[in-house]
Amino acid sequence: MSTAIRTATEMGLIGCRRCGHVMQRPETVEGSSCARCGAPLRWRKPQSLERCWAFLIAAMILYIPANTLTMMRTINPFNATDDTIMSGVIYLWVAGTPELAAIVFVASVMVPIGKFIALLILLISVQRGSPHDRVGRTRMYRIIEKIGHWSMLDVFVVALLVALVRFDLFGRVEAGGGAICFGGVVVLTMMASLSFDPRLIWDTPEKT
């Protein structure tokens, strides 16, 4: 038999977003300040869902040119090759660097798509007022925050290749427009996850 989890809202508590201090919720949250650090108290992030949707949709749109435009351009005395994300993964694999190919594939394909799906699940479930598996959805949000720090790995790999190959007198690598677009995707998905207020997950009571 499961025990219902009591939320801070049900116990009349509120936490400070700046210092984490938990206190009794004042009758009027607007205009109130934290008793410890003096920061303004907010019941929830203002327009959390709207801003998260906006950043997420923009990131999903920008992900299309990030995958279709040139990620890196390889130039040697014989020819010049333009590579997208996937063709770049294949190029790195064939060139004998499977580790770099795996890093680019995970960071460029699996991580962004996984973040898109996870944020869509969180947004839709909150808007529908779903009480299902609130603990699991909270963990999902924490995972999104953690993997966000590794989202720029493929851009760093391209930058590293550009720096390394320029030492070669017989060839060079240049970053393309796809790298810029993908950098925008990373920034927008991070903004989307920061805009989402995970406390909204707990605003719907669990079914008993």
C-alpha positions as CSV (number, residue, x, y, z in Angstrom):
1,M,0.0,0.0,0.0
2,S,1.5,3.3,-1.2
3,T,1.7,6.3,1.1
4,A,0.6,9.6,-0.4
5,I,3.4,12.2,-0.7
6,R,2.6,15.5,1.0
7,T,3.8,18.5,-1.0
8,A,5.0,21.8,0.3
9,T,1.9,23.4,-1.0
10,E,-0.3,21.1,1.1
11,M,1.8,21.9,4.2
12,G,1.7,25.7,3.6
13,L,5.4,26.0,2.9
14,I,7.4,27.9,0.2
15,G,11.0,27.7,-0.8
16,C,13.4,30.5,-1.9
17,R,14.7,30.0,-5.4
18,R,18.0,31.7,-4.5
19,C,19.1,30.3,-1.2
20,G,16.8,27.2,-0.9
21,H,15.4,28.4,2.5
22,V,12.0,26.8,3.3
23,M,9.5,28.8,5.3
24,Q,5.9,29.2,6.0
25,R,4.1,30.6,3.0
26,P,2.9,34.2,3.5
27,E,-0.7,35.0,2.9
28,T,0.4,37.1,-0.1
29,V,3.4,35.7,-2.0
30,E,3.6,38.7,-4.4
31,G,5.8,41.3,-2.8
32,S,7.1,39.0,-0.1
33,S,10.8,38.4,0.5
34,C,12.9,35.5,1.8
35,A,13.4,35.7,5.5
36,R,17.1,34.6,5.1
37,C,18.5,36.3,2.0
38,G,15.8,38.9,1.2
39,A,15.2,37.7,-2.4
40,P,11.7,38.1,-3.8
41,L,9.5,35.1,-3.3
42,R,7.7,33.6,-6.3
43,W,5.1,30.9,-6.1
44,R,6.0,29.6,-9.5
45,K,8.2,30.7,-12.4
46,P,6.2,33.3,-14.3
47,Q,4.9,32.0,-17.7
48,S,6.9,28.9,-17.3
49,L,5.1,26.7,-19.7
50,E,4.7,29.4,-22.4
51,R,8.4,30.2,-22.4
52,C,9.4,26.5,-22.3
53,W,7.2,25.8,-25.3
54,A,8.6,28.8,-27.2
55,F,12.2,27.7,-26.7
56,L,11.5,24.1,-27.4
57,I,9.6,24.8,-30.7
58,A,12.4,27.1,-31.8
59,A,15.0,24.5,-31.0
60,M,13.1,21.8,-32.9
61,I,12.8,24.0,-35.9
62,L,16.5,25.0,-35.8
63,Y,17.5,21.3,-35.5
64,I,16.5,20.8,-39.1
65,P,19.1,23.1,-40.7
66,A,21.6,21.9,-38.0
67,N,21.3,18.4,-39.6
68,T,21.1,19.5,-43.2
69,L,23.7,22.2,-43.4
70,T,27.4,21.6,-43.5
71,M,28.8,20.8,-40.0
72,M,32.5,20.7,-41.2
73,R,34.3,21.2,-44.5
74,T,37.4,19.1,-45.1
75,I,39.9,20.6,-47.6
76,N,43.0,18.9,-49.0
77,P,45.1,19.4,-52.2
78,F,42.8,17.1,-54.2
79,N,39.3,18.0,-53.2
80,A,37.0,19.6,-50.6
81,T,34.3,17.7,-48.8
82,D,31.3,19.1,-47.0
83,D,29.9,16.9,-44.2
84,T,26.7,17.1,-42.3
85,I,26.3,15.7,-38.8
86,M,25.6,12.1,-40.0
87,S,28.1,12.2,-42.9
88,G,30.7,13.6,-40.5
89,V,30.1,10.7,-38.1
90,I,30.7,8.3,-41.0
91,Y,33.8,10.3,-42.1
92,L,35.3,10.1,-38.6
93,W,34.5,6.4,-38.4
94,V,36.1,5.6,-41.7
95,A,39.1,7.9,-40.9
96,G,39.9,5.6,-38.0
97,T,38.5,7.6,-35.1
98,P,35.5,5.6,-33.9
99,E,35.6,7.2,-30.4
100,L,35.1,10.7,-31.9
101,A,32.4,9.4,-34.2
102,A,30.6,7.9,-31.2
103,I,30.9,11.2,-29.3
104,V,29.5,13.2,-32.2
105,F,26.6,10.8,-32.8
106,V,25.6,10.6,-29.1
107,A,25.9,14.4,-28.6
108,S,24.4,15.4,-32.0
109,V,21.6,12.9,-32.4
110,M,20.7,11.0,-29.3
111,V,21.0,13.8,-26.7
112,P,19.0,16.5,-28.6
113,I,16.2,14.1,-29.6
114,G,16.1,12.6,-26.1
115,K,15.7,16.2,-24.6
116,F,13.0,17.0,-27.2
117,I,11.0,13.9,-26.2
118,A,11.5,14.4,-22.5
119,L,10.5,18.1,-22.5
120,L,7.4,17.3,-24.6
121,I,6.4,14.6,-22.1
122,L,6.8,17.0,-19.2
123,L,5.0,19.9,-20.9
124,I,2.0,17.8,-22.1
125,S,1.7,15.9,-18.8
126,V,1.7,19.2,-16.8
127,Q,-0.8,20.9,-19.1
128,R,-3.1,17.9,-18.9
129,G,-2.9,17.8,-15.1
130,S,-1.6,14.2,-15.1
131,P,-0.9,12.8,-11.6
132,H,0.9,9.8,-13.1
133,D,4.4,9.0,-11.8
134,R,5.3,12.5,-10.5
135,V,8.5,11.1,-8.9
136,G,9.6,9.6,-12.3
137,R,8.9,12.8,-14.2
138,T,10.9,14.8,-11.6
139,R,13.8,12.5,-12.1
140,M,13.5,12.9,-15.8
141,Y,13.8,16.7,-15.4
142,R,16.9,16.3,-13.3
143,I,18.5,14.0,-16.0
144,I,17.7,16.7,-18.7
145,E,19.5,19.3,-16.5
146,K,22.6,17.0,-16.1
147,I,23.0,16.0,-19.7
148,G,22.6,19.6,-20.8
149,H,26.2,20.2,-19.7
150,W,27.4,17.6,-22.3
151,S,25.3,18.9,-25.2
152,M,28.1,20.9,-26.8
153,L,30.6,18.0,-27.1
154,D,30.2,17.7,-30.9
155,V,30.8,21.4,-31.4
156,F,33.9,21.1,-29.3
157,V,35.0,18.1,-31.4
158,V,34.6,20.1,-34.6
159,A,36.6,23.0,-33.1
160,L,39.3,20.6,-32.0
161,L,39.5,19.1,-35.5
162,V,39.8,22.6,-36.9
163,A,42.7,23.4,-34.6
164,L,44.5,20.1,-35.1
165,V,44.2,19.8,-38.9
166,R,45.3,23.4,-39.5
167,F,48.8,22.2,-38.4
168,D,48.8,19.9,-41.4
169,L,50.3,21.6,-44.5
170,F,48.3,19.3,-46.8
171,G,44.7,19.9,-45.5
172,R,42.5,21.8,-43.2
173,V,39.0,21.5,-41.6
174,E,36.6,24.4,-41.3
175,A,33.4,24.7,-39.3
176,G,30.2,25.1,-41.3
177,G,26.8,26.7,-40.8
178,G,25.5,23.5,-39.3
179,A,27.8,23.9,-36.3
180,I,26.3,27.4,-35.7
181,C,22.7,26.1,-36.0
182,F,23.5,23.2,-33.6
183,G,25.0,25.6,-31.1
184,G,21.7,27.5,-31.3
185,V,19.8,24.2,-30.7
186,V,21.9,23.5,-27.6
187,V,21.3,27.0,-26.2
188,L,17.6,26.9,-26.9
189,T,17.1,23.5,-25.3
190,M,19.0,24.7,-22.2
191,M,16.8,27.8,-22.0
192,A,13.7,25.5,-22.3
193,S,14.8,23.3,-19.5
194,L,15.6,26.3,-17.3
195,S,12.2,27.9,-18.1
196,F,10.3,24.8,-17.0
197,D,9.3,24.8,-13.4
198,P,9.4,21.2,-12.0
199,R,7.2,22.2,-9.1
200,L,4.3,22.3,-11.6
201,I,4.5,18.5,-11.7
202,W,3.5,18.3,-8.1
203,D,0.6,20.8,-8.3
204,T,-1.8,18.0,-9.3
205,P,-2.7,15.7,-6.4
206,E,-2.0,12.1,-6.7
207,K,-4.9,9.7,-7.2
208,T,-5.6,7.5,-4.2
